[in-house]
Amino acid sequence: MAILFSSPPFISFTANPRNSSLFHKPKPKPKPVEFSRVAAAAAAREVDAFTEKSSYLFELSATDADSLVDYDLKKIASIYRKKPLILLRRLFQIGTTFGWWFGSRYVDQLMERSDQMFQVRAAELRKILVELGPAYVKIAQAVSSRPDLIPPSYLDELSLLQDRIIPFSTEAAFNTIEQELGSPIDELFSEISPEPVAAASLGQVYQARLRQSGQVVAVKVQRPGVQAAISLDILILHFVVGLIKIAGKFNTDLQAVVDEWASSLFRELDYKKEANNGLKFRQLYGGLPDVLVPYMYAEKTTRKVLTMQWVEGERLSEVKDLYLIEVGVYCSFSQLLENGFYHADPHPGNLFRTYDGKLAYIDFGMMGEFKEELREGFIEACLHLVNRDFDALAKDFVTLGFLPPTVEKEAVTKALTGVLQNAVSKGVQNISFGDLIGNLGTTMYKFKFQIPSYFSLVIRSLAVLEGIAIGADPNYKVLSSTYPWIAKKVLTDSSPQLKASLEALLYKEGVFRIDRLESLVTESLRARTDKALVKRQAEDGDSRVIIKEVLSFTLTEKGTFVREIMVQEFAKGLDALGLATLDSFTSAVATSIPFASSSVSSLTEEDIINLRTFQRLMLLLSGHERRESFNGEVNEVSPYMNQKTYAEEAPLVFYQLASVQDILSILSVIPELPPEVQQQLLLLPGDLVRRLISRSVARTIRRIFL
């Protein structure tokens, strides 16, 4: 439900408002209103199609209606088992309505006029969905945010369903407000708009001013009988998808997906729960940069009436603000992967750009919970996908519930490698979720993949956000924007599971995978929402900023685990560098002595790898990107070259460091670091020396006794 863009005219209550015709004369059924200056003029001339052909759905006895507070399929079935004629009438209505529309499309194809009638059929489909009632409008809203999936003509029509449904009677709305809040409307508000400023499938919104505080608020009023109307359609939909699952041999439990959606929809109908959701959402995410979460007035909220802070702005999908889309990506990351409490209905009517440039979230009826173990499993799956670790990815699918534990993991790994190798070969910034899903289709069917019911709302949330972004930038890749935050979380999180995943990712058979650390650190540096900082870095490209961020991250408490790994690898590299230098010196001395035999290098295969890792770590710390492009996979070092060649690595490392002044670059930013980071930096030399001595002693003992 969108809360609107411009301020409508108010009804101002005088000292004796009861003399107003608003309260004494029964109002005739109001004409459809212009919601605001952005509303379609055509909508104002339509009849109330929303209830004209489906009004019988909204009629239930008070006892039956009160029993449908929470989603209970058995209770719904028991109610309509006693009303077989209504059930049959609804089935007939749905069948004939869609049958006529699909029949018209078929005739268009036969007459070769599909292109000419495309716009007409799109408008007809919107009207059909309105006629069929709120459940179908909610389904249409779910797909109206995907310009990559829905043709433009249909997209334009379906977007009108987000907050431009024909409203119900204002008199009925005001009566509901008075009954629910227990006071005359003139005692509650000093001003209120005479008609709704927005109307959706479940309710409509009025702008008002609180009498006590003078605050301008949005008052959302639930459409009478909407719970009954939705209940019957959910019962029918639950039955139909059961037949589809059997006929189509789907692996996913489609009925469980419907149940998950229906449960969230019923929660959305309880405005008291929505107010609590809004307060929690504001507490968790209201402090994020450039994010606005309106305040909820819980004391003036009931199950059917919601009072909240008024927000003015424009739809995010209409202004095409890429910066705010990135803010939305970060906020979604925080919701899904940090706290697990997320907005499950972020369609374009619920996301606004305020006039002061902030991203405003509206409507907190449909929220989801993402458990910690599932959040961590999702993060691991993203890591393994980007790094092409398909064996680990197969295990992630089992953890997340996409595959049964009994599945043959080796076969799954082989299949995933075949279908995903090309999709991720161009790097994380070019991975498209659409391509991934398309490539996975056959594999999902073969290995009985199933979409867990809990994950359906997560997919919806991400899909809607990606859809809005694609509308602004057709080349937008949601994983490219999300992965930097995932990388940053993996590098800094204290979770034992994520630490173990990071260690497993960075070490293969005991060998350090420097490419993967480079990728994670580089990607994590893209995790930002500060406009000024992004602009500055884009303009000057100064590596000093990168050096400061890398040092600030690795030398803080959050970077302890990664710092330990890097110090350990530095110690190995310095040790190898010392051996290589000694070999170079020995070789030079041997060549200067006549008839002396050539010296044999003391460098081992492990030393050679450690030496190259050291060189790469220095480049990483000095803010210089690798000369090879990273595509998510480690290029294995071939250690079986002539050892004399590797003995020459030492002077090459020194030459490269001096040529780009890497050491001076690192030293020059130290005074700019926070005092606590500088203090931690002073402790590193001692730690390195202890590790070097330990390695030297261990190597000496091995060579003496082994």
Secondary structure by P-SEA (a helix, b strand, c coil): cccccccccccccccccccccccccccccccccccccccccccccccccccccccccccccaaaaaaaccccaaaaaaaacccaaaaaaaaaaaaaaaaaaaaaaaaaaaacccccaaaaaaaaaaaaaaaacaaaaaaaaaaccccccccaaaaaaaaaaccccccccaaaaaaaaaaaacccccccccbbbcccccccccbbbbbbbbccccbbbbbbbcccaaaaaaaaaaaaaaaaaaaaaaaaccccaaaaaaaaaaaaaaaaacaaaaaaaaaaaaacccccccbbbbbbccccccccbbbbbbbbbccccccccaaaaaaaaaaaaaacccccccccccccccccccccbbbbbccccbbbbbcaaaaaaaaaaaaaaaacaaaaaaaaaaaacccccccaaaaaaaaaaaccccccccccccccaaaaaaaaaaaaaaacccccccaaaaaaaaaaaaaaaaaacccccaaaaaaaaaaaaaaccccaaaaaaaaaaacccccccaaaaaaaaaaaaaccccaaaaaaaaacccaaaaaaaaaaaaacccaaaaaaaaaaaaaaaaaaaaaaaaaaaaaaaaaacccccbbbbcccaaaaaaaaaaaaaaaaaaccccccccccccccccccccaaaaaaaaaaaaaaaaaaaaaaaaaaacccccaaaaaaaaaaaaaaaaaaaaaaaaaaaaaacc
